[in-house]
Amino acid sequence: MGRLDRFRGPLGRSARRSRPSRERRWSGTGPLDERSRPSRSLLVALVLASLTLITLDYRGGDDSPVESARTAVGEVFGPVETGTATAIRPFTAVPDWFRSRGALHDDVARLEAENARLRSAAATEDYDRNRLREYDGLTAAADDLGYALVPARVVALGPAQSFSDTVTIDAGSQAGIHPDMTVVNNDGLVGRVLRVTRTTSTVLLVVDTNSVVGGRVGESMQVGFLHGRGVIGDTGRLDLELVDESEVPARDDTVVTWGSRDGAPYVAGVPVGKVTSVYSSVRETTQRAVIKPYVDFGALDLVGVVVPPGTHSDRAVIQADGSFK
């Protein structure tokens, strides 16, 4: 016990007193940390230097004193920036790729629709041109004949109501049409109205075997009766039997309608066809002529039904002067 106390004498007490100073020297709040912290004067100097360089660079333009330093830095970091941009470009381009792909898909769909519309327009160009020509011809026919016409389109061709050669048109009583009205197109006589519904009408063609039309021939104005043969197409013909058996029509003479009382079922002066040949019937001692119709009954489309002036219709009516009302 005494030896230990002697060993811990002045030296031991000195050692114990020196420990706190060592701890203070390495602690975070000791004098060493205060020396390592930048002083305020240094920070102010750095800020002033930065402002000076910015001012000199701004006023110097291309002759700026820091231009050489900027160039050097660009030479060093330029390739690094280029390489970095190249490396990350595939990742940054992913959103744009999705947006571009969607936009391209929409463009392709729009162009395909536009191409389909143009192909359809090109395919129907001849049809539209023909319809326009028929409308022009029908207005001219109304002006030439002096009759008002209700325009209509052929929607069906074939037997109807026990008649063999008929067509159905898309105009009926709502358009001001009733039975026994004359039907024409831009070439001549088509037939007469047989039956009418609110929206459609059945038309008996002049080439039907049950059709009988009074006609006048050429300049002689000789009258006769036209009978259909029941044939539609280029070989379709009408037979004309003149009332005066002594008269012989000439080849290529024009035949027009004779006209019925009150214009029903046929109005007067509508072109029917021309004479192609004449033959005599020994048994009946009569002269007959073969008439080729002006109308192509196998390609009927737009027709006009002759109506009285002032007819109330659900569609525009072609007036006698060729105008629409």
Contacts in CASP RR format, 6 or more apart in sequence:
PFRMAT RR
TARGET T0000
AUTHOR 0000-0000-0000
METHOD contacts of the structure
MODEL  1
MGRLDRFRGPLGRSARRSRPSRERRWSGTGPLDERSRPSRSLLVALVLAS
LTLITLDYRGGDDSPVESARTAVGEVFGPVETGTATAIRPFTAVPDWFRS
RGALHDDVARLEAENARLRSAAATEDYDRNRLREYDGLTAAADDLGYALV
PARVVALGPAQSFSDTVTIDAGSQAGIHPDMTVVNNDGLVGRVLRVTRTT
STVLLVVDTNSVVGGRVGESMQVGFLHGRGVIGDTGRLDLELVDESEVPA
RDDTVVTWGSRDGAPYVAGVPVGKVTSVYSSVRETTQRAVIKPYVDFGAL
DLVGVVVPPGTHSDRAVIQADGSFK
24 30 0 8 1.000
25 31 0 8 1.000
25 32 0 8 1.000
26 32 0 8 1.000
53 66 0 8 1.000
56 64 0 8 1.000
56 65 0 8 1.000
56 66 0 8 1.000
57 64 0 8 1.000
57 65 0 8 1.000
57 66 0 8 1.000
57 67 0 8 1.000
61 67 0 8 1.000
64 70 0 8 1.000
130 301 0 8 1.000
131 301 0 8 1.000
131 302 0 8 1.000
133 186 0 8 1.000
134 185 0 8 1.000
134 186 0 8 1.000
134 301 0 8 1.000
134 302 0 8 1.000
135 151 0 8 1.000
135 302 0 8 1.000
136 186 0 8 1.000
137 186 0 8 1.000
138 149 0 8 1.000
138 151 0 8 1.000
138 185 0 8 1.000
138 186 0 8 1.000
138 302 0 8 1.000
138 303 0 8 1.000
138 304 0 8 1.000
138 318 0 8 1.000
139 318 0 8 1.000
139 322 0 8 1.000
139 323 0 8 1.000
139 324 0 8 1.000
140 186 0 8 1.000
140 322 0 8 1.000
141 149 0 8 1.000
141 184 0 8 1.000
141 185 0 8 1.000
141 186 0 8 1.000
141 188 0 8 1.000
142 148 0 8 1.000
142 149 0 8 1.000
142 318 0 8 1.000
142 319 0 8 1.000
142 320 0 8 1.000
142 321 0 8 1.000
142 322 0 8 1.000
143 320 0 8 1.000
143 321 0 8 1.000
143 322 0 8 1.000
145 184 0 8 1.000
145 267 0 8 1.000
145 269 0 8 1.000
145 270 0 8 1.000
145 306 0 8 1.000
145 320 0 8 1.000
146 320 0 8 1.000
146 321 0 8 1.000
147 182 0 8 1.000
147 267 0 8 1.000
147 306 0 8 1.000
147 307 0 8 1.000
147 320 0 8 1.000
148 306 0 8 1.000
148 307 0 8 1.000
148 308 0 8 1.000
148 309 0 8 1.000
148 310 0 8 1.000
148 311 0 8 1.000
148 317 0 8 1.000
148 318 0 8 1.000
148 319 0 8 1.000
148 320 0 8 1.000
149 184 0 8 1.000
149 304 0 8 1.000
149 305 0 8 1.000
149 306 0 8 1.000
149 307 0 8 1.000
149 317 0 8 1.000
149 318 0 8 1.000
150 171 0 8 1.000
150 175 0 8 1.000
150 176 0 8 1.000
150 177 0 8 1.000
150 304 0 8 1.000
150 305 0 8 1.000
150 307 0 8 1.000
150 311 0 8 1.000
150 313 0 8 1.000
150 315 0 8 1.000
150 317 0 8 1.000
150 318 0 8 1.000
151 171 0 8 1.000
151 302 0 8 1.000
151 303 0 8 1.000
151 304 0 8 1.000
151 315 0 8 1.000
151 316 0 8 1.000
151 318 0 8 1.000
152 169 0 8 1.000
152 170 0 8 1.000
152 171 0 8 1.000
152 175 0 8 1.000
152 177 0 8 1.000
152 201 0 8 1.000
152 302 0 8 1.000
152 303 0 8 1.000
152 304 0 8 1.000
152 305 0 8 1.000
153 169 0 8 1.000
153 170 0 8 1.000
153 301 0 8 1.000
153 302 0 8 1.000
153 303 0 8 1.000
154 167 0 8 1.000
154 168 0 8 1.000
154 169 0 8 1.000
154 300 0 8 1.000
154 301 0 8 1.000
154 302 0 8 1.000
154 303 0 8 1.000
155 168 0 8 1.000
155 169 0 8 1.000
155 170 0 8 1.000
155 200 0 8 1.000
156 167 0 8 1.000
156 168 0 8 1.000
157 167 0 8 1.000
157 168 0 8 1.000
157 298 0 8 1.000
157 300 0 8 1.000
158 164 0 8 1.000
158 165 0 8 1.000
158 166 0 8 1.000
158 167 0 8 1.000
159 166 0 8 1.000
160 166 0 8 1.000
160 168 0 8 1.000
160 195 0 8 1.000
160 202 0 8 1.000
161 194 0 8 1.000
161 195 0 8 1.000
161 202 0 8 1.000
163 194 0 8 1.000
163 202 0 8 1.000
163 204 0 8 1.000
163 208 0 8 1.000
163 210 0 8 1.000
164 208 0 8 1.000
164 209 0 8 1.000
164 210 0 8 1.000
164 230 0 8 1.000
165 204 0 8 1.000
165 205 0 8 1.000
165 207 0 8 1.000
165 208 0 8 1.000
165 209 0 8 1.000
165 211 0 8 1.000
165 230 0 8 1.000
165 232 0 8 1.000
165 297 0 8 1.000
166 194 0 8 1.000
166 202 0 8 1.000
166 203 0 8 1.000
166 204 0 8 1.000
166 205 0 8 1.000
166 208 0 8 1.000
167 202 0 8 1.000
167 203 0 8 1.000
167 205 0 8 1.000
167 300 0 8 1.000
168 200 0 8 1.000
168 201 0 8 1.000
168 202 0 8 1.000
168 203 0 8 1.000
169 183 0 8 1.000
169 200 0 8 1.000
169 201 0 8 1.000
169 203 0 8 1.000
169 303 0 8 1.000
169 305 0 8 1.000
170 199 0 8 1.000
170 200 0 8 1.000
171 177 0 8 1.000
171 199 0 8 1.000
171 200 0 8 1.000
171 201 0 8 1.000
171 305 0 8 1.000
171 315 0 8 1.000
172 196 0 8 1.000
172 197 0 8 1.000
172 198 0 8 1.000
172 199 0 8 1.000
172 200 0 8 1.000
172 201 0 8 1.000
173 196 0 8 1.000
173 197 0 8 1.000
173 198 0 8 1.000
174 198 0 8 1.000
174 199 0 8 1.000
174 313 0 8 1.000
174 314 0 8 1.000
175 305 0 8 1.000
175 313 0 8 1.000
175 314 0 8 1.000
175 315 0 8 1.000
176 307 0 8 1.000
176 311 0 8 1.000
176 312 0 8 1.000
176 313 0 8 1.000
176 314 0 8 1.000
177 193 0 8 1.000
177 196 0 8 1.000
177 201 0 8 1.000
177 305 0 8 1.000
177 307 0 8 1.000
178 193 0 8 1.000
178 196 0 8 1.000
179 193 0 8 1.000
179 194 0 8 1.000
179 195 0 8 1.000
179 196 0 8 1.000
180 192 0 8 1.000
180 193 0 8 1.000
180 264 0 8 1.000
180 265 0 8 1.000
181 192 0 8 1.000
181 193 0 8 1.000
181 264 0 8 1.000
181 265 0 8 1.000
181 305 0 8 1.000
181 306 0 8 1.000
181 307 0 8 1.000
182 189 0 8 1.000
182 191 0 8 1.000
182 192 0 8 1.000
182 257 0 8 1.000
182 263 0 8 1.000
182 264 0 8 1.000
182 265 0 8 1.000
182 266 0 8 1.000
182 267 0 8 1.000
182 270 0 8 1.000
182 305 0 8 1.000
182 306 0 8 1.000
183 189 0 8 1.000
183 190 0 8 1.000
183 191 0 8 1.000
183 192 0 8 1.000
183 193 0 8 1.000
183 203 0 8 1.000
183 303 0 8 1.000
183 304 0 8 1.000
183 305 0 8 1.000
183 306 0 8 1.000
184 190 0 8 1.000
184 191 0 8 1.000
184 270 0 8 1.000
184 303 0 8 1.000
184 304 0 8 1.000
184 306 0 8 1.000
185 295 0 8 1.000
185 300 0 8 1.000
185 302 0 8 1.000
185 303 0 8 1.000
185 304 0 8 1.000
186 302 0 8 1.000
187 271 0 8 1.000
187 294 0 8 1.000
187 295 0 8 1.000
187 296 0 8 1.000
188 270 0 8 1.000
188 271 0 8 1.000
188 272 0 8 1.000
188 273 0 8 1.000
188 293 0 8 1.000
188 294 0 8 1.000
188 295 0 8 1.000
189 206 0 8 1.000
189 213 0 8 1.000
189 257 0 8 1.000
189 266 0 8 1.000
189 270 0 8 1.000
189 271 0 8 1.000
189 272 0 8 1.000
189 293 0 8 1.000
189 294 0 8 1.000
189 295 0 8 1.000
190 203 0 8 1.000
190 205 0 8 1.000
190 206 0 8 1.000
190 295 0 8 1.000
190 297 0 8 1.000
190 300 0 8 1.000
190 303 0 8 1.000
190 304 0 8 1.000
191 203 0 8 1.000
191 204 0 8 1.000
191 205 0 8 1.000
191 206 0 8 1.000
191 211 0 8 1.000
191 213 0 8 1.000
191 266 0 8 1.000
192 203 0 8 1.000
192 204 0 8 1.000
192 211 0 8 1.000
192 265 0 8 1.000
192 266 0 8 1.000
193 201 0 8 1.000
193 202 0 8 1.000
193 203 0 8 1.000
193 204 0 8 1.000
193 265 0 8 1.000
193 305 0 8 1.000
194 201 0 8 1.000
194 202 0 8 1.000
194 203 0 8 1.000
194 204 0 8 1.000
195 201 0 8 1.000
195 202 0 8 1.000
196 202 0 8 1.000
201 305 0 8 1.000
203 303 0 8 1.000
204 210 0 8 1.000
204 211 0 8 1.000
205 211 0 8 1.000
205 232 0 8 1.000
205 297 0 8 1.000
206 213 0 8 1.000
206 226 0 8 1.000
206 228 0 8 1.000
206 238 0 8 1.000
206 272 0 8 1.000
206 293 0 8 1.000
206 295 0 8 1.000
207 228 0 8 1.000
207 229 0 8 1.000
207 230 0 8 1.000
207 231 0 8 1.000
207 232 0 8 1.000
207 236 0 8 1.000
207 237 0 8 1.000
207 238 0 8 1.000
207 293 0 8 1.000
207 297 0 8 1.000
208 228 0 8 1.000
208 230 0 8 1.000
209 227 0 8 1.000
209 228 0 8 1.000
209 229 0 8 1.000
209 230 0 8 1.000
211 226 0 8 1.000
211 227 0 8 1.000
211 228 0 8 1.000
212 225 0 8 1.000
212 226 0 8 1.000
212 227 0 8 1.000
213 225 0 8 1.000
213 226 0 8 1.000
213 238 0 8 1.000
213 257 0 8 1.000
213 258 0 8 1.000
213 266 0 8 1.000
213 272 0 8 1.000
214 223 0 8 1.000
214 224 0 8 1.000
214 225 0 8 1.000
214 226 0 8 1.000
214 257 0 8 1.000
214 258 0 8 1.000
214 259 0 8 1.000
214 266 0 8 1.000
215 223 0 8 1.000
215 224 0 8 1.000
215 225 0 8 1.000
215 226 0 8 1.000
215 240 0 8 1.000
215 255 0 8 1.000
215 256 0 8 1.000
215 257 0 8 1.000
215 258 0 8 1.000
215 259 0 8 1.000
215 272 0 8 1.000
216 222 0 8 1.000
216 223 0 8 1.000
216 224 0 8 1.000
216 255 0 8 1.000
216 256 0 8 1.000
216 257 0 8 1.000
216 258 0 8 1.000
216 269 0 8 1.000
217 223 0 8 1.000
217 224 0 8 1.000
217 240 0 8 1.000
217 242 0 8 1.000
217 247 0 8 1.000
217 249 0 8 1.000
217 253 0 8 1.000
217 254 0 8 1.000
217 255 0 8 1.000
217 275 0 8 1.000
217 289 0 8 1.000
218 249 0 8 1.000
218 250 0 8 1.000
218 253 0 8 1.000
218 254 0 8 1.000
218 255 0 8 1.000
218 256 0 8 1.000
219 253 0 8 1.000
220 247 0 8 1.000
220 249 0 8 1.000
220 253 0 8 1.000
222 242 0 8 1.000
222 243 0 8 1.000
222 244 0 8 1.000
222 247 0 8 1.000
222 249 0 8 1.000
223 242 0 8 1.000
223 243 0 8 1.000
223 258 0 8 1.000
224 240 0 8 1.000
224 241 0 8 1.000
224 242 0 8 1.000
224 243 0 8 1.000
224 258 0 8 1.000
225 240 0 8 1.000
225 241 0 8 1.000
225 243 0 8 1.000
226 238 0 8 1.000
226 239 0 8 1.000
226 240 0 8 1.000
226 255 0 8 1.000
226 272 0 8 1.000
226 291 0 8 1.000
227 238 0 8 1.000
227 239 0 8 1.000
227 241 0 8 1.000
228 237 0 8 1.000
228 238 0 8 1.000
228 239 0 8 1.000
229 236 0 8 1.000
229 237 0 8 1.000
229 238 0 8 1.000
229 239 0 8 1.000
230 236 0 8 1.000
231 237 0 8 1.000
232 297 0 8 1.000
232 298 0 8 1.000
233 296 0 8 1.000
233 297 0 8 1.000
233 298 0 8 1.000
236 292 0 8 1.000
236 293 0 8 1.000
236 297 0 8 1.000
237 276 0 8 1.000
237 290 0 8 1.000
237 291 0 8 1.000
237 292 0 8 1.000
237 293 0 8 1.000
238 272 0 8 1.000
238 273 0 8 1.000
238 290 0 8 1.000
238 291 0 8 1.000
238 292 0 8 1.000
238 293 0 8 1.000
239 288 0 8 1.000
239 289 0 8 1.000
239 290 0 8 1.000
239 291 0 8 1.000
240 249 0 8 1.000
240 255 0 8 1.000
240 275 0 8 1.000
240 288 0 8 1.000
240 289 0 8 1.000
240 290 0 8 1.000
240 291 0 8 1.000
241 286 0 8 1.000
241 288 0 8 1.000
242 249 0 8 1.000
242 286 0 8 1.000
242 287 0 8 1.000
242 289 0 8 1.000
245 285 0 8 1.000
245 286 0 8 1.000
245 287 0 8 1.000
246 287 0 8 1.000
247 287 0 8 1.000
248 278 0 8 1.000
248 287 0 8 1.000
249 275 0 8 1.000
249 278 0 8 1.000
249 287 0 8 1.000
249 289 0 8 1.000
250 275 0 8 1.000
251 275 0 8 1.000
251 276 0 8 1.000
251 277 0 8 1.000
251 278 0 8 1.000
252 274 0 8 1.000
252 275 0 8 1.000
252 276 0 8 1.000
253 274 0 8 1.000
253 275 0 8 1.000
253 289 0 8 1.000
254 271 0 8 1.000
254 273 0 8 1.000
254 274 0 8 1.000
255 271 0 8 1.000
255 272 0 8 1.000
255 273 0 8 1.000
255 274 0 8 1.000
255 275 0 8 1.000
255 291 0 8 1.000
256 268 0 8 1.000
256 269 0 8 1.000
256 270 0 8 1.000
256 271 0 8 1.000
256 272 0 8 1.000
257 266 0 8 1.000
257 267 0 8 1.000
257 268 0 8 1.000
257 269 0 8 1.000
257 270 0 8 1.000
257 272 0 8 1.000
258 266 0 8 1.000
258 268 0 8 1.000
259 266 0 8 1.000
259 267 0 8 1.000
259 268 0 8 1.000
259 269 0 8 1.000
260 266 0 8 1.000
260 267 0 8 1.000
267 306 0 8 1.000
271 294 0 8 1.000
272 291 0 8 1.000
272 293 0 8 1.000
272 294 0 8 1.000
273 291 0 8 1.000
273 292 0 8 1.000
273 293 0 8 1.000
273 294 0 8 1.000
274 291 0 8 1.000
274 292 0 8 1.000
274 294 0 8 1.000
275 289 0 8 1.000
275 290 0 8 1.000
275 291 0 8 1.000
276 290 0 8 1.000
276 291 0 8 1.000
276 292 0 8 1.000
277 289 0 8 1.000
277 290 0 8 1.000
278 287 0 8 1.000
278 288 0 8 1.000
278 289 0 8 1.000
278 290 0 8 1.000
279 287 0 8 1.000
279 288 0 8 1.000
279 289 0 8 1.000
279 290 0 8 1.000
280 286 0 8 1.000
280 287 0 8 1.000
280 288 0 8 1.000
281 287 0 8 1.000
281 288 0 8 1.000
304 318 0 8 1.000
307 313 0 8 1.000
307 317 0 8 1.000
309 319 0 8 1.000
309 320 0 8 1.000
310 317 0 8 1.000
311 317 0 8 1.000
316 324 0 8 1.000
316 325 0 8 1.000
317 324 0 8 1.000
317 325 0 8 1.000
318 324 0 8 1.000
319 325 0 8 1.000
END
